Amino acid sequence: MRRHQIGLVTWIALSSPAWADTPAPLTAQQTQVVESQNQTLKTPAGQWGLKEEEYQRYRHLMAGPRGIQSPGLDPLTALGIEAETEAERRRYAEQWVRAEFARTEKELRFQREVNTAWQRLFPDVLPVDMAKSQEINGRLALFVKADDCPACDTRLTEVLAATQPVDIYLVDSQGKDDRLRQWAKKHQIPVERVRHRQITLNHDAGYWFRFGRGLMPVLLRQGEQGWHITALQ
């Protein structure tokens, strides 16, 4: 009888709601997964000088329309474009400029070392920039404005005369198709070349801000190393 009572007490304890609601402690493997997820989030956030919640917002933005409109957009640019206040937009712009300045400085320092190495190792050989030589047939991207930009019209005329494949981005189209069509009609963009995709007309989705370095107009060429500011020749 005594043994039966002990068994009954044990069964009641194991089946009580209070016991069922008590959360089980995380296993070592689960703890490692949680810590790994937090570290994964923290590391790229720190690389861009962002707080974790800012990087979370970036990931949320890129999972929505912004990610479709501007695939591959970096965190500072995406957050700056989607900023909710002028102060926030200014802060991201300054962070982007600092990051771009640091990147450029590192690349210039390395390029100087490459030039020195050429002179030291092969003083009688003229170095050839293979990246640029392979880009001559790459597709072009021209960024222009519709308003108050005579230089844009001149550059557009040059690009159209070169008959190279080009993607034209109207930076101040405000996403309005009618405005883009009117601009194309005014500048007599060849319809046949548009129909055959030799020319495409596009609303800018942050690419000029990312690649144009503040120049207007600006012409880019696509090569094996990505997009680069270029000339027609």
N, C-alpha and C positions, 0 to 999 in steps of 0.2 A: 504493500500500500504506500509506503514511504517513497519507493522508487517511482511509482506511478505519479505522485504529486510533483516530484522533481521534474519529471518529463513534461508534465502539463505546464509548469511554470516556464520552462525553457521554450516550449512551443509558443506560448503567449508572448514572451519577450521578443522572439524573432519575427512574429507576425504583426506586431503592434504598429499603428500608423506613425508614431513618433520615430520609430527606428527606420521606417521606410523613407521618411522625409529628410533624414540626416544625409547630407552630401558625402559621397565617398571621397576619400583623399585622392589627389592626383597621383598616378603612378609616375615612376621616374621617366618613362618614355613620354608620357603626356606633358610633363613639366618641361622636358627638353624641346618638345614641339612648340609650346607656348613661348618659351624663351627665344627659340629660333625665329618665330614669327615677329616678335617684338624687335629683335636685333636686325632682322631684314628690313623692317620699316625704319628703324633708327639710322641705319648706316647710310642709305641714299639721301635721307632727309638732311643728315649732317653734311654730306658731300655738297649739297646745294645751299647750305647755310639756312636751312628751314627747320621749323619746329615739326614735331611728328604730326600734329593735327593739320599743319599746312600741307605736308606731303600726302596725308590721307585725303585732303580736299583735292589735291592734284590728281590722285588716282581716281577719285570719284568723277572729276571732270572728264578725264580721258576715257572713262567707261561710258560716257554719254555722247551727245552730239559733237562736242569739241574734239573728241578722239577720232570721230569719223571725218570731220571737216579738216582737221590738222593732225594727221597721224604722225607720231614720232616727235611731237612738240615737247621741248624740255620743260621742266617744272616752273622755272621762273617766268618764261614766256607765257605759258598757259595760265598761271595764276595772275600775271599782270594783265593779260587780255580780259580775263574774267573777274578782275578786281571789282569790288563793290563800292569803293570810295576812291576819291582822288589821291588821298594820302597813301592808301594801300597800293595804288597803281604806281605812284612815284617811288615808293620803297622798293617794289619789285623791279622797277626800271633801273634803279641805282644798283641793286644787287646784280642784275643781269650785266650791266656795264662793267662792274668790278670783275665779275667772273670772266667776261669776254676779254677784258684787258689782261688778266692773269694768263688766260689761255694763249692769247696772241704773243705775250712776252715770252712764254715758254717755247712756243714754236719758232719765234725769231731767234732766240738763243741757240736752239738746236740747229736751225738753218745756217747760222754763222759758223757753228762747229763743223757742219757738213762742208761748207765752202772752204774752210781752213784745211779740212782733211783732204779734199780734192787737190789743193795746192801742195800739200805736204806729200801725199802718196803718188799722185799722178800729175806732176807740174806741167807736163807737155801735152796733156789730153784735155780737150774742151768738154766740160760736163754738159750733158743733155738732160733737160727736164722732161722725162718720159711721160709724166702725168699730163703735161700741157700738150705734148706732141700727139698724144692719143685722143685729146679732147676736141681736135679740130672738127670732127664730124659729129660731135655730140649735140643733143637737142638744146635749143636756147630757151631762156625764160626772160621775158622783158617786163619790167615793172614800170608803169607810167601812171600819171594823174590826168584826169580830164580837165581840171580847172587850173588856170594860171601856171602853165608849164610849157612854154614854147620849146624848151629843150627836149621835152617828151615827144613832141610832134616831129622834131628833126630826127631824133633817134629812131622813132617808129618808121619813118621813111627809109632810113638806111637799112634797117632790119628787113623790111618788106622787099627792098630791092635786092637783098642778098639771097632771097629765095631759099633760106634754110628753114627747117622745121622749128617752129617757135610757139611757146605757150605765153600768151599775153595776159598779164594780170593788171586789172584796173584797181588801183589802191583805194580810190575814193568813190567806188561804185555804191558803197553802203549796202551791198548785197541785193541791189535792185536790178532785176533782169532788164527792165525797160531802159534804165540808164546805160547799161552795158550795150544794149542793142543800138541805142541812139548814138553812142560814142563810136561804135563800129561803123555805122552808116555814114556818119560825118567824116570819118577818116578813110572811107572807101576800102575797108578790109575786104580782100578778095573772097567772095562767097564760095567759089569753087575750091579754093585751098582750105577753107574752113570745113567744107563738106568732106574733104578727103583727110581731115585731121592733120594736115600740114601746119595749120594754124588752129590754135584753140583760144577761146575767149573765156576768161575766168575772173571771178571775184577773188580778191586777195583774202586769205584766211590766216594771216600772221606770217606768211613766208617772207614778205619784204622786211618786216621787223626783224626776222631771224637772220636772213642772209644779206640784206641790202646794205647794212652798215650805214644807214642814214642817207645814202645817195639817192638822187631822183633826177632823171631816170637811172635805172641800173639794169645792166644786161648780164645774165648768168649763163654759164654753159655747164651741161651735165657731163661729167667724166667718170672714170673709174673710182676716183677719190671723192665723188660727191659733186656738189654745186660750187662753182667758183665765179667770182666777178671776172669778166672777160671782155675782149674786143672782138669785132667781127673777123679780123685778120690775125 
